[in-house]
Amino acid sequence: MSRLRVAIHGSPNEQDETIAFDALDMATALAIADINLATGNAEIWEGEHRLARLDKLGQARTTYWRVT
């Protein structure tokens, strides 16, 4: 299995900004997205294939992910 890429879209200051991180597996990719994204969305990629789009929803201590 190749490395996964986590693309986090937008930040409070720069809505058009995308930050990418490498991950060794899906569990690590999800942890990276959770730690680095307060609200908004991220994508998990394997090469040129998008595996998932994650939308972090909710409020401070009651966040949850919508996966598409």
Secondary structure, DSSP 8 states (H G I E B T S, - for coil): ---EEEEEE--SS-TT-EEEEEESSHHHHHHHHHHH-SSEEEEEEETTEEEEEEEEES-TT--EEEE-
